Amino acid sequence: MSPRCILGVAVLAILAAAAAAQRPAMLEKERAWEEGKGMPLMVTPNIMTGLLVGIVWLTLFLTGFCCLFQVQTPSAYEEKCLVLNKQY
């Protein structure tokens, strides 16, 4: 098998494991809210996970964006060629 195929199978296995690791049952507060006995959760675990992943991606994007635009190049280049004297 090629390394690319092995990588694809590994990624697929990781995604399958992540899908299987979803929590199968509701939390106690979610169950109480569904029964009409309590306050609903303002942020469920799935929403919190999405927010945290979004914050990480936003941080990486902004870091890359700032670094990209801090690259400085000279406004003009000198047309003089590099002088190489005797090469032994």
PDB file of N, CA, C and O in Angstrom:
ATOM      1  N   MET A   1       0.838  -1.189   0.000  1.00  0.00           N
ATOM      2  CA  MET A   1       0.000   0.000   0.000  1.00  0.00           C
ATOM      3  C   MET A   1       0.879   1.246   0.000  1.00  0.00           C
ATOM      4  O   MET A   1       1.958   1.271   0.593  1.00  0.00           O
ATOM      5  N   SER A   2       0.400   2.253  -0.664  1.00  0.00           N
ATOM      6  CA  SER A   2       1.163   3.491  -0.713  1.00  0.00           C
ATOM      7  C   SER A   2       0.948   4.275   0.591  1.00  0.00           C
ATOM      8  O   SER A   2      -0.059   4.090   1.274  1.00  0.00           O
ATOM      9  N   PRO A   3       1.896   5.142   0.922  1.00  0.00           N
ATOM     10  CA  PRO A   3       1.755   5.943   2.150  1.00  0.00           C
ATOM     11  C   PRO A   3       0.505   6.825   2.126  1.00  0.00           C
ATOM     12  O   PRO A   3      -0.101   7.079   3.166  1.00  0.00           O
ATOM     13  N   ARG A   4       0.128   7.285   0.941  1.00  0.00           N
ATOM     14  CA  ARG A   4      -1.053   8.142   0.835  1.00  0.00           C
ATOM     15  C   ARG A   4      -2.323   7.354   1.187  1.00  0.00           C
ATOM     16  O   ARG A   4      -3.227   7.877   1.837  1.00  0.00           O
ATOM     17  N   CYS A   5      -2.375   6.102   0.751  1.00  0.00           N
ATOM     18  CA  CYS A   5      -3.522   5.250   1.041  1.00  0.00           C
ATOM     19  C   CYS A   5      -3.590   4.946   2.535  1.00  0.00           C
ATOM     20  O   CYS A   5      -4.668   4.956   3.129  1.00  0.00           O
ATOM     21  N   ILE A   6      -2.443   4.681   3.131  1.00  0.00           N
ATOM     22  CA  ILE A   6      -2.392   4.403   4.570  1.00  0.00           C
ATOM     23  C   ILE A   6      -2.845   5.626   5.356  1.00  0.00           C
ATOM     24  O   ILE A   6      -3.570   5.498   6.343  1.00  0.00           O
ATOM     25  N   LEU A   7      -2.423   6.807   4.925  1.00  0.00           N
ATOM     26  CA  LEU A   7      -2.843   8.046   5.592  1.00  0.00           C
ATOM     27  C   LEU A   7      -4.351   8.233   5.481  1.00  0.00           C
ATOM     28  O   LEU A   7      -5.003   8.629   6.447  1.00  0.00           O
ATOM     29  N   GLY A   8      -4.904   7.948   4.310  1.00  0.00           N
ATOM     30  CA  GLY A   8      -6.343   8.068   4.123  1.00  0.00           C
ATOM     31  C   GLY A   8      -7.115   7.124   5.027  1.00  0.00           C
ATOM     32  O   GLY A   8      -8.130   7.509   5.608  1.00  0.00           O
ATOM     33  N   VAL A   9      -6.642   5.893   5.148  1.00  0.00           N
ATOM     34  CA  VAL A   9      -7.293   4.921   6.025  1.00  0.00           C
ATOM     35  C   VAL A   9      -7.186   5.370   7.477  1.00  0.00           C
ATOM     36  O   VAL A   9      -8.140   5.213   8.238  1.00  0.00           O
ATOM     37  N   ALA A  10      -6.039   5.927   7.878  1.00  0.00           N
ATOM     38  CA  ALA A  10      -5.854   6.400   9.250  1.00  0.00           C
ATOM     39  C   ALA A  10      -6.797   7.557   9.556  1.00  0.00           C
ATOM     40  O   ALA A  10      -7.402   7.599  10.627  1.00  0.00           O
ATOM     41  N   VAL A  11      -6.923   8.490   8.628  1.00  0.00           N
ATOM     42  CA  VAL A  11      -7.825   9.631   8.833  1.00  0.00           C
ATOM     43  C   VAL A  11      -9.261   9.140   8.935  1.00  0.00           C
ATOM     44  O   VAL A  11     -10.017   9.613   9.782  1.00  0.00           O
ATOM     45  N   LEU A  12      -9.645   8.194   8.080  1.00  0.00           N
ATOM     46  CA  LEU A  12     -10.992   7.649   8.125  1.00  0.00           C
ATOM     47  C   LEU A  12     -11.249   6.939   9.450  1.00  0.00           C
ATOM     48  O   LEU A  12     -12.344   7.046  10.002  1.00  0.00           O
ATOM     49  N   ALA A  13     -10.257   6.218   9.967  1.00  0.00           N
ATOM     50  CA  ALA A  13     -10.403   5.537  11.249  1.00  0.00           C
ATOM     51  C   ALA A  13     -10.551   6.542  12.395  1.00  0.00           C
ATOM     52  O   ALA A  13     -11.341   6.325  13.314  1.00  0.00           O
ATOM     53  N   ILE A  14      -9.802   7.623  12.340  1.00  0.00           N
ATOM     54  CA  ILE A  14      -9.901   8.650  13.378  1.00  0.00           C
ATOM     55  C   ILE A  14     -11.271   9.313  13.348  1.00  0.00           C
ATOM     56  O   ILE A  14     -11.866   9.556  14.397  1.00  0.00           O
ATOM     57  N   LEU A  15     -11.776   9.606  12.149  1.00  0.00           N
ATOM     58  CA  LEU A  15     -13.108  10.204  12.038  1.00  0.00           C
ATOM     59  C   LEU A  15     -14.189   9.252  12.540  1.00  0.00           C
ATOM     60  O   LEU A  15     -15.145   9.682  13.186  1.00  0.00           O
ATOM     61  N   ALA A  16     -14.042   7.966  12.246  1.00  0.00           N
ATOM     62  CA  ALA A  16     -15.016   6.992  12.730  1.00  0.00           C
ATOM     63  C   ALA A  16     -14.977   6.906  14.253  1.00  0.00           C
ATOM     64  O   ALA A  16     -16.022   6.808  14.897  1.00  0.00           O
ATOM     65  N   ALA A  17     -13.785   6.942  14.827  1.00  0.00           N
ATOM     66  CA  ALA A  17     -13.663   6.900  16.288  1.00  0.00           C
ATOM     67  C   ALA A  17     -14.267   8.155  16.914  1.00  0.00           C
ATOM     68  O   ALA A  17     -14.908   8.080  17.963  1.00  0.00           O
ATOM     69  N   ALA A  18     -14.066   9.297  16.281  1.00  0.00           N
ATOM     70  CA  ALA A  18     -14.628  10.540  16.810  1.00  0.00           C
ATOM     71  C   ALA A  18     -16.153  10.513  16.744  1.00  0.00           C
ATOM     72  O   ALA A  18     -16.824  10.997  17.656  1.00  0.00           O
ATOM     73  N   ALA A  19     -16.697   9.951  15.672  1.00  0.00           N
ATOM     74  CA  ALA A  19     -18.156   9.856  15.559  1.00  0.00           C
ATOM     75  C   ALA A  19     -18.721   8.893  16.601  1.00  0.00           C
ATOM     76  O   ALA A  19     -19.791   9.139  17.157  1.00  0.00           O
ATOM     77  N   ALA A  20     -18.010   7.805  16.865  1.00  0.00           N
ATOM     78  CA  ALA A  20     -18.476   6.831  17.852  1.00  0.00           C
ATOM     79  C   ALA A  20     -18.338   7.352  19.273  1.00  0.00           C
ATOM     80  O   ALA A  20     -19.019   6.868  20.177  1.00  0.00           O
ATOM     81  N   ALA A  21     -17.465   8.336  19.484  1.00  0.00           N
ATOM     82  CA  ALA A  21     -17.223   8.851  20.824  1.00  0.00           C
ATOM     83  C   ALA A  21     -18.225   9.929  21.227  1.00  0.00           C
ATOM     84  O   ALA A  21     -18.124  10.483  22.322  1.00  0.00           O
ATOM     85  N   GLN A  22     -19.180  10.230  20.370  1.00  0.00           N
ATOM     86  CA  GLN A  22     -20.203  11.214  20.726  1.00  0.00           C
ATOM     87  C   GLN A  22     -20.941  10.717  21.964  1.00  0.00           C
ATOM     88  O   GLN A  22     -21.170   9.518  22.120  1.00  0.00           O
ATOM     89  N   ARG A  23     -21.301  11.624  22.819  1.00  0.00           N
ATOM     90  CA  ARG A  23     -21.956  11.192  24.049  1.00  0.00           C
ATOM     91  C   ARG A  23     -23.349  10.629  23.721  1.00  0.00           C
ATOM     92  O   ARG A  23     -24.138  11.291  23.047  1.00  0.00           O
ATOM     93  N   PRO A  24     -23.647   9.435  24.185  1.00  0.00           N
ATOM     94  CA  PRO A  24     -24.893   8.772  23.802  1.00  0.00           C
ATOM     95  C   PRO A  24     -26.105   9.210  24.624  1.00  0.00           C
ATOM     96  O   PRO A  24     -27.239   9.041  24.177  1.00  0.00           O
ATOM     97  N   ALA A  25     -25.890   9.762  25.797  1.00  0.00           N
ATOM     98  CA  ALA A  25     -27.011  10.099  26.672  1.00  0.00           C
ATOM     99  C   ALA A  25     -26.957  11.580  27.041  1.00  0.00           C
ATOM    100  O   ALA A  25     -25.906  12.218  26.995  1.00  0.00           O
ATOM    101  N   MET A  26     -28.118  12.098  27.407  1.00  0.00           N
ATOM    102  CA  MET A  26     -28.191  13.497  27.810  1.00  0.00           C
ATOM    103  C   MET A  26     -27.637  13.671  29.225  1.00  0.00           C
ATOM    104  O   MET A  26     -27.647  12.743  30.034  1.00  0.00           O
ATOM    105  N   LEU A  27     -27.158  14.870  29.497  1.00  0.00           N
ATOM    106  CA  LEU A  27     -26.738  15.195  30.852  1.00  0.00           C
ATOM    107  C   LEU A  27     -27.975  15.360  31.734  1.00  0.00           C
ATOM    108  O   LEU A  27     -29.095  15.462  31.233  1.00  0.00           O
ATOM    109  N   GLU A  28     -27.765  15.385  33.042  1.00  0.00           N
ATOM    110  CA  GLU A  28     -28.896  15.463  33.970  1.00  0.00           C
ATOM    111  C   GLU A  28     -29.685  16.761  33.794  1.00  0.00           C
ATOM    112  O   GLU A  28     -30.915  16.750  33.842  1.00  0.00           O
ATOM    113  N   LYS A  29     -28.988  17.871  33.591  1.00  0.00           N
ATOM    114  CA  LYS A  29     -29.689  19.143  33.404  1.00  0.00           C
ATOM    115  C   LYS A  29     -30.483  19.154  32.105  1.00  0.00           C
ATOM    116  O   LYS A  29     -31.575  19.719  32.054  1.00  0.00           O
ATOM    117  N   GLU A  30     -29.947  18.535  31.053  1.00  0.00           N
ATOM    118  CA  GLU A  30     -30.689  18.456  29.795  1.00  0.00           C
ATOM    119  C   GLU A  30     -31.937  17.596  29.962  1.00  0.00           C
ATOM    120  O   GLU A  30     -33.002  17.925  29.438  1.00  0.00           O
ATOM    121  N   ARG A  31     -31.799  16.496  30.695  1.00  0.00           N
ATOM    122  CA  ARG A  31     -32.932  15.608  30.931  1.00  0.00           C
ATOM    123  C   ARG A  31     -34.006  16.337  31.746  1.00  0.00           C
ATOM    124  O   ARG A  31     -35.197  16.222  31.457  1.00  0.00           O
ATOM    125  N   ALA A  32     -33.575  17.087  32.767  1.00  0.00           N
ATOM    126  CA  ALA A  32     -34.528  17.825  33.608  1.00  0.00           C
ATOM    127  C   ALA A  32     -35.249  18.885  32.781  1.00  0.00           C
ATOM    128  O   ALA A  32     -36.449  19.092  32.962  1.00  0.00           O
ATOM    129  N   TRP A  33     -34.551  19.547  31.895  1.00  0.00           N
ATOM    130  CA  TRP A  33     -35.191  20.577  31.071  1.00  0.00           C
ATOM    131  C   TRP A  33     -36.199  19.945  30.123  1.00  0.00           C
ATOM    132  O   TRP A  33     -37.271  20.503  29.888  1.00  0.00           O
ATOM    133  N   GLU A  34     -35.859  18.782  29.579  1.00  0.00           N
ATOM    134  CA  GLU A  34     -36.778  18.115  28.660  1.00  0.00           C
ATOM    135  C   GLU A  34     -38.056  17.688  29.383  1.00  0.00           C
ATOM    136  O   GLU A  34     -39.138  17.677  28.797  1.00  0.00           O
ATOM    137  N   GLU A  35     -37.919  17.340  30.652  1.00  0.00           N
ATOM    138  CA  GLU A  35     -39.089  16.951  31.444  1.00  0.00           C
ATOM    139  C   GLU A  35     -39.837  18.170  31.972  1.00  0.00           C
ATOM    140  O   GLU A  35     -40.892  18.028  32.592  1.00  0.00           O
ATOM    141  N   GLY A  36     -39.308  19.359  31.736  1.00  0.00           N
ATOM    142  CA  GLY A  36     -39.967  20.584  32.168  1.00  0.00           C
ATOM    143  C   GLY A  36     -39.689  20.958  33.604  1.00  0.00           C
ATOM    144  O   GLY A  36     -40.475  21.700  34.193  1.00  0.00           O
ATOM    145  N   LYS A  37     -38.602  20.479  34.202  1.00  0.00           N
ATOM    146  CA  LYS A  37     -38.315  20.724  35.614  1.00  0.00           C
ATOM    147  C   LYS A  37     -37.191  21.708  35.866  1.00  0.00           C
ATOM    148  O   LYS A  37     -36.961  22.067  37.021  1.00  0.00           O
ATOM    149  N   GLY A  38     -36.496  22.152  34.873  1.00  0.00           N
ATOM    150  CA  GLY A  38     -35.344  22.989  35.168  1.00  0.00           C
ATOM    151  C   GLY A  38     -35.082  24.019  34.085  1.00  0.00           C
ATOM    152  O   GLY A  38     -35.803  24.125  33.093  1.00  0.00           O
ATOM    153  N   MET A  39     -34.035  24.759  34.318  1.00  0.00           N
ATOM    154  CA  MET A  39     -33.599  25.769  33.350  1.00  0.00           C
ATOM    155  C   MET A  39     -32.796  25.082  32.237  1.00  0.00           C
ATOM    156  O   MET A  39     -32.039  24.149  32.506  1.00  0.00           O
ATOM    157  N   PRO A  40     -32.955  25.530  31.014  1.00  0.00           N
ATOM    158  CA  PRO A  40     -32.168  24.927  29.936  1.00  0.00           C
ATOM    159  C   PRO A  40     -30.701  25.356  30.030  1.00  0.00           C
ATOM    160  O   PRO A  40     -30.380  26.425  30.547  1.00  0.00           O
ATOM    161  N   LEU A  41     -29.844  24.512  29.527  1.00  0.00           N
ATOM    162  CA  LEU A  41     -28.430  24.877  29.479  1.00  0.00           C
ATOM    163  C   LEU A  41     -28.252  26.009  28.478  1.00  0.00           C
ATOM    164  O   LEU A  41     -28.777  25.950  27.366  1.00  0.00           O
ATOM    165  N   MET A  42     -27.522  27.027  28.868  1.00  0.00           N
ATOM    166  CA  MET A  42     -27.277  28.136  27.950  1.00  0.00           C
ATOM    167  C   MET A  42     -26.304  27.711  26.850  1.00  0.00           C
ATOM    168  O   MET A  42     -26.443  28.115  25.695  1.00  0.00           O
ATOM    169  N   VAL A  43     -25.324  26.894  27.222  1.00  0.00           N
ATOM    170  CA  VAL A  43     -24.347  26.401  26.261  1.00  0.00           C
ATOM    171  C   VAL A  43     -24.204  24.898  26.485  1.00  0.00           C
ATOM    172  O   VAL A  43     -23.726  24.457  27.530  1.00  0.00           O
ATOM    173  N   THR A  44     -24.618  24.132  25.502  1.00  0.00           N
ATOM    174  CA  THR A  44     -24.494  22.676  25.621  1.00  0.00           C
ATOM    175  C   THR A  44     -23.047  22.273  25.345  1.00  0.00           C
ATOM    176  O   THR A  44     -22.281  23.070  24.805  1.00  0.00           O
ATOM    177  N   PRO A  45     -22.667  21.063  25.703  1.00  0.00           N
ATOM    178  CA  PRO A  45     -21.291  20.618  25.445  1.00  0.00           C
ATOM    179  C   PRO A  45     -20.911  20.670  23.965  1.00  0.00           C
ATOM    180  O   PRO A  45     -19.768  20.985  23.633  1.00  0.00           O
ATOM    181  N   ASN A  46     -21.852  20.367  23.080  1.00  0.00           N
ATOM    182  CA  ASN A  46     -21.552  20.422  21.648  1.00  0.00           C
ATOM    183  C   ASN A  46     -21.310  21.854  21.183  1.00  0.00           C
ATOM    184  O   ASN A  46     -20.411  22.106  20.382  1.00  0.00           O
ATOM    185  N   ILE A  47     -22.107  22.784  21.683  1.00  0.00           N
ATOM    186  CA  ILE A  47     -21.909  24.187  21.318  1.00  0.00           C
ATOM    187  C   ILE A  47     -20.580  24.690  21.877  1.00  0.00           C
ATOM    188  O   ILE A  47     -19.859  25.417  21.195  1.00  0.00           O
ATOM    189  N   MET A  48     -20.252  24.310  23.108  1.00  0.00           N
ATOM    190  CA  MET A  48     -18.987  24.729  23.720  1.00  0.00           C
ATOM    191  C   MET A  48     -17.808  24.201  22.915  1.00  0.00           C
ATOM    192  O   MET A  48     -16.835  24.923  22.701  1.00  0.00           O
ATOM    193  N   THR A  49     -17.882  22.952  22.468  1.00  0.00           N
ATOM    194  CA  THR A  49     -16.812  22.386  21.658  1.00  0.00           C
ATOM    195  C   THR A  49     -16.656  23.176  20.365  1.00  0.00           C
ATOM    196  O   THR A  49     -15.539  23.498  19.960  1.00  0.00           O
ATOM    197  N   GLY A  50     -17.765  23.484  19.724  1.00  0.00           N
ATOM    198  CA  GLY A  50     -17.719  24.273  18.495  1.00  0.00           C
ATOM    199  C   GLY A  50     -17.111  25.648  18.721  1.00  0.00           C
ATOM    200  O   GLY A  50     -16.314  26.118  17.908  1.00  0.00           O
ATOM    201  N   LEU A  51     -17.480  26.292  19.813  1.00  0.00           N
ATOM    202  CA  LEU A  51     -16.925  27.616  20.125  1.00  0.00           C
ATOM    203  C   LEU A  51     -15.416  27.547  20.364  1.00  0.00           C
ATOM    204  O   LEU A  51     -14.665  28.388  19.868  1.00  0.00           O
ATOM    205  N   LEU A  52     -14.977  26.543  21.123  1.00  0.00           N
ATOM    206  CA  LEU A  52     -13.544  26.427  21.410  1.00  0.00           C
ATOM    207  C   LEU A  52     -12.738  26.123  20.150  1.00  0.00           C
ATOM    208  O   LEU A  52     -11.666  26.693  19.946  1.00  0.00           O
ATOM    209  N   VAL A  53     -13.246  25.235  19.311  1.00  0.00           N
ATOM    210  CA  VAL A  53     -12.547  24.934  18.053  1.00  0.00           C
ATOM    211  C   VAL A  53     -12.525  26.168  17.167  1.00  0.00           C
ATOM    212  O   VAL A  53     -11.515  26.451  16.521  1.00  0.00           O
ATOM    213  N   GLY A  54     -13.629  26.907  17.130  1.00  0.00           N
ATOM    214  CA  GLY A  54     -13.678  28.137  16.350  1.00  0.00           C
ATOM    215  C   GLY A  54     -12.679  29.176  16.840  1.00  0.00           C
ATOM    216  O   GLY A  54     -12.060  29.870  16.033  1.00  0.00           O
ATOM    217  N   ILE A  55     -12.518  29.289  18.142  1.00  0.00           N
ATOM    218  CA  ILE A  55     -11.560  30.241  18.711  1.00  0.00           C
ATOM    219  C   ILE A  55     -10.138  29.847  18.338  1.00  0.00           C
ATOM    220  O   ILE A  55      -9.314  30.705  18.021  1.00  0.00           O
ATOM    221  N   VAL A  56      -9.849  28.548  18.376  1.00  0.00           N
ATOM    222  CA  VAL A  56      -8.506  28.085  17.994  1.00  0.00           C
ATOM    223  C   VAL A  56      -8.234  28.415  16.527  1.00  0.00           C
ATOM    224  O   VAL A  56      -7.165  28.929  16.198  1.00  0.00           O
ATOM    225  N   TRP A  57      -9.193  28.123  15.641  1.00  0.00           N
ATOM    226  CA  TRP A  57      -9.006  28.424  14.216  1.00  0.00           C
ATOM    227  C   TRP A  57      -8.871  29.929  13.973  1.00  0.00           C
ATOM    228  O   TRP A  57      -8.055  30.358  13.156  1.00  0.00           O
ATOM    229  N   LEU A  58      -9.658  30.715  14.671  1.00  0.00           N
ATOM    230  CA  LEU A  58      -9.567  32.164  14.513  1.00  0.00           C
ATOM    231  C   LEU A  58      -8.206  32.678  14.968  1.00  0.00           C
ATOM    232  O   LEU A  58      -7.625  33.553  14.325  1.00  0.00           O
ATOM    233  N   THR A  59      -7.699  32.140  16.070  1.00  0.00           N
ATOM    234  CA  THR A  59      -6.375  32.521  16.563  1.00  0.00           C
ATOM    235  C   THR A  59      -5.296  32.175  15.545  1.00  0.00           C
ATOM    236  O   THR A  59      -4.419  32.992  15.263  1.00  0.00           O
ATOM    237  N   LEU A  60      -5.361  30.966  14.993  1.00  0.00           N
ATOM    238  CA  LEU A  60      -4.370  30.565  13.979  1.00  0.00           C
ATOM    239  C   LEU A  60      -4.465  31.442  12.733  1.00  0.00           C
ATOM    240  O   LEU A  60      -3.444  31.845  12.177  1.00  0.00           O
ATOM    241  N   PHE A  61      -5.679  31.735  12.298  1.00  0.00           N
ATOM    242  CA  PHE A  61      -5.860  32.578  11.115  1.00  0.00           C
ATOM    243  C   PHE A  61      -5.294  33.975  11.342  1.00  0.00           C
ATOM    244  O   PHE A  61      -4.563  34.498  10.501  1.00  0.00           O
ATOM    245  N   LEU A  62      -5.631  34.572  12.472  1.00  0.00           N
ATOM    246  CA  LEU A  62      -5.158  35.931  12.736  1.00  0.00           C
ATOM    247  C   LEU A  62      -3.643  35.986  12.903  1.00  0.00           C
ATOM    248  O   LEU A  62      -3.007  36.955  12.489  1.00  0.00           O
ATOM    249  N   THR A  63      -3.063  34.951  13.509  1.00  0.00           N
ATOM    250  CA  THR A  63      -1.613  34.896  13.635  1.00  0.00           C
ATOM    251  C   THR A  63      -0.960  34.833  12.265  1.00  0.00           C
ATOM    252  O   THR A  63      -0.018  35.579  11.994  1.00  0.00           O
ATOM    253  N   GLY A  64      -1.440  33.965  11.408  1.00  0.00           N
ATOM    254  CA  GLY A  64      -0.902  33.856  10.051  1.00  0.00           C
ATOM    255  C   GLY A  64      -1.111  35.125   9.258  1.00  0.00           C
ATOM    256  O   GLY A  64      -0.218  35.559   8.531  1.00  0.00           O
ATOM    257  N   PHE A  65      -2.286  35.729   9.390  1.00  0.00           N
ATOM    258  CA  PHE A  65      -2.599  36.969   8.667  1.00  0.00           C
ATOM    259  C   PHE A  65      -1.654  38.086   9.088  1.00  0.00           C
ATOM    260  O   PHE A  65      -1.129  38.805   8.238  1.00  0.00           O
ATOM    261  N   CYS A  66      -1.432  38.241  10.391  1.00  0.00           N
ATOM    262  CA  CYS A  66      -0.541  39.295  10.878  1.00  0.00           C
ATOM    263  C   CYS A  66       0.904  39.044  10.452  1.00  0.00           C
ATOM    264  O   CYS A  66       1.603  39.976  10.055  1.00  0.00           O
ATOM    265  N   CYS A  67       1.351  37.798  10.533  1.00  0.00           N
ATOM    266  CA  CYS A  67       2.721  37.479  10.118  1.00  0.00           C
ATOM    267  C   CYS A  67       2.907  37.710   8.627  1.00  0.00           C
ATOM    268  O   CYS A  67       3.953  38.198   8.199  1.00  0.00           O
ATOM    269  N   LEU A  68       1.905  37.366   7.839  1.00  0.00           N
ATOM    270  CA  LEU A  68       2.001  37.537   6.397  1.00  0.00           C
ATOM    271  C   LEU A  68       2.167  39.004   6.027  1.00  0.00           C
ATOM    272  O   LEU A  68       2.962  39.334   5.146  1.00  0.00           O
ATOM    273  N   PHE A  69       1.436  39.875   6.680  1.00  0.00           N
ATOM    274  CA  PHE A  69       1.502  41.285   6.323  1.00  0.00           C
ATOM    275  C   PHE A  69       2.615  42.050   7.031  1.00  0.00           C
ATOM    276  O   PHE A  69       2.772  43.251   6.808  1.00  0.00           O
ATOM    277  N   GLN A  70       3.390  41.379   7.881  1.00  0.00           N
ATOM    278  CA  GLN A  70       4.558  42.003   8.484  1.00  0.00           C
ATOM    279  C   GLN A  70       5.834  41.739   7.697  1.00  0.00           C
ATOM    280  O   GLN A  70       6.903  42.232   8.059  1.00  0.00           O
ATOM    281  N   VAL A  71       5.727  40.960   6.620  1.00  0.00           N
ATOM    282  CA  VAL A  71       6.895  40.695   5.784  1.00  0.00           C
ATOM    283  C   VAL A  71       7.260  41.987   5.072  1.00  0.00           C
ATOM    284  O   VAL A  71       6.421  42.609   4.421  1.00  0.00           O
ATOM    285  N   GLN A  72       8.545  42.390   5.203  1.00  0.00           N
ATOM    286  CA  GLN A  72       8.984  43.636   4.588  1.00  0.00           C
ATOM    287  C   GLN A  72       9.970  43.341   3.466  1.00  0.00           C
ATOM    288  O   GLN A  72      10.910  42.563   3.630  1.00  0.00           O
ATOM    289  N   THR A  73       9.740  43.965   2.349  1.00  0.00           N
ATOM    290  CA  THR A  73      10.652  43.837   1.214  1.00  0.00           C
ATOM    291  C   THR A  73      11.120  45.227   0.821  1.00  0.00           C
ATOM    292  O   THR A  73      10.423  46.211   1.066  1.00  0.00           O
ATOM    293  N   PRO A  74      12.298  45.314   0.212  1.00  0.00           N
ATOM    294  CA  PRO A  74      12.767  46.627  -0.214  1.00  0.00           C
ATOM    295  C   PRO A  74      11.868  47.207  -1.309  1.00  0.00           C
ATOM    296  O   PRO A  74      11.319  46.475  -2.132  1.00  0.00           O
ATOM    297  N   SER A  75      11.729  48.533  -1.301  1.00  0.00           N
ATOM    298  CA  SER A  75      10.872  49.165  -2.303  1.00  0.00           C
ATOM    299  C   SER A  75      11.548  49.214  -3.666  1.00  0.00           C
ATOM    300  O   SER A  75      10.869  49.292  -4.690  1.00  0.00           O
ATOM    301  N   ALA A  76      12.868  49.171  -3.689  1.00  0.00           N
ATOM    302  CA  ALA A  76      13.591  49.170  -4.966  1.00  0.00           C
ATOM    303  C   ALA A  76      14.796  48.248  -4.837  1.00  0.00           C
ATOM    304  O   ALA A  76      15.373  48.105  -3.758  1.00  0.00           O
ATOM    305  N   TYR A  77      15.165  47.627  -5.946  1.00  0.00           N
ATOM    306  CA  TYR A  77      16.311  46.728  -5.955  1.00  0.00           C
ATOM    307  C   TYR A  77      17.445  47.379  -6.745  1.00  0.00           C
ATOM    308  O   TYR A  77      17.219  48.095  -7.720  1.00  0.00           O
ATOM    309  N   GLU A  78      18.637  47.116  -6.307  1.00  0.00           N
ATOM    310  CA  GLU A  78      19.812  47.658  -6.977  1.00  0.00           C
ATOM    311  C   GLU A  78      20.104  46.811  -8.211  1.00  0.00           C
ATOM    312  O   GLU A  78      20.087  45.582  -8.146  1.00  0.00           O
ATOM    313  N   GLU A  79      20.369  47.466  -9.324  1.00  0.00           N
ATOM    314  CA  GLU A  79      20.588  46.760 -10.581  1.00  0.00           C
ATOM    315  C   GLU A  79      22.026  46.293 -10.747  1.00  0.00           C
ATOM    316  O   GLU A  79      22.344  45.626 -11.732  1.00  0.00           O
ATOM    317  N   LYS A  80      22.896  46.627  -9.809  1.00  0.00           N
ATOM    318  CA  LYS A  80      24.296  46.251  -9.893  1.00  0.00           C
ATOM    319  C   LYS A  80      24.448  44.748  -9.642  1.00  0.00           C
ATOM    320  O   LYS A  80      23.887  44.210  -8.688  1.00  0.00           O
ATOM    321  N   CYS A  81      25.201  44.090 -10.496  1.00  0.00           N
ATOM    322  CA  CYS A  81      25.398  42.654 -10.355  1.00  0.00           C
ATOM    323  C   CYS A  81      26.387  42.370  -9.229  1.00  0.00           C
ATOM    324  O   CYS A  81      27.172  43.233  -8.836  1.00  0.00           O
ATOM    325  N   LEU A  82      26.332  41.186  -8.737  1.00  0.00           N
ATOM    326  CA  LEU A  82      27.237  40.752  -7.694  1.00  0.00           C
ATOM    327  C   LEU A  82      28.620  40.550  -8.290  1.00  0.00           C
ATOM    328  O   LEU A  82      28.784  39.845  -9.285  1.00  0.00           O
ATOM    329  N   VAL A  83      29.614  41.178  -7.671  1.00  0.00           N
ATOM    330  CA  VAL A  83      30.984  41.082  -8.185  1.00  0.00           C
ATOM    331  C   VAL A  83      31.676  39.910  -7.484  1.00  0.00           C
ATOM    332  O   VAL A  83      31.808  39.882  -6.261  1.00  0.00           O
ATOM    333  N   LEU A  84      32.105  38.966  -8.280  1.00  0.00           N
ATOM    334  CA  LEU A  84      32.869  37.827  -7.749  1.00  0.00           C
ATOM    335  C   LEU A  84      34.280  37.933  -8.278  1.00  0.00           C
ATOM    336  O   LEU A  84      34.523  37.841  -9.482  1.00  0.00           O
ATOM    337  N   ASN A  85      35.199  38.128  -7.362  1.00  0.00           N
ATOM    338  CA  ASN A  85      36.596  38.180  -7.772  1.00  0.00           C
ATOM    339  C   ASN A  85      37.135  36.764  -7.914  1.00  0.00           C
ATOM    340  O   ASN A  85      36.365  35.805  -7.951  1.00  0.00           O
ATOM    341  N   LYS A  86      38.410  36.634  -7.991  1.00  0.00           N
ATOM    342  CA  LYS A  86      39.051  35.358  -8.316  1.00  0.00           C
ATOM    343  C   LYS A  86      38.469  34.202  -7.487  1.00  0.00           C
ATOM    344  O   LYS A  86      38.418  34.251  -6.258  1.00  0.00           O
ATOM    345  N   GLN A  87      38.047  33.194  -8.189  1.00  0.00           N
ATOM    346  CA  GLN A  87      37.528  31.981  -7.572  1.00  0.00           C
ATOM    347  C   GLN A  87      38.536  30.870  -7.779  1.00  0.00           C
ATOM    348  O   GLN A  87      38.794  30.483  -8.919  1.00  0.00           O
ATOM    349  N   TYR A  88      39.098  30.359  -6.736  1.00  0.00           N
ATOM    350  CA  TYR A  88      40.102  29.297  -6.873  1.00  0.00           C
ATOM    351  C   TYR A  88      39.504  27.975  -6.562  1.00  0.00           C
ATOM    352  O   TYR A  88      40.192  26.957  -6.622  1.00  0.00           O
TER     353      TYR A  88
END
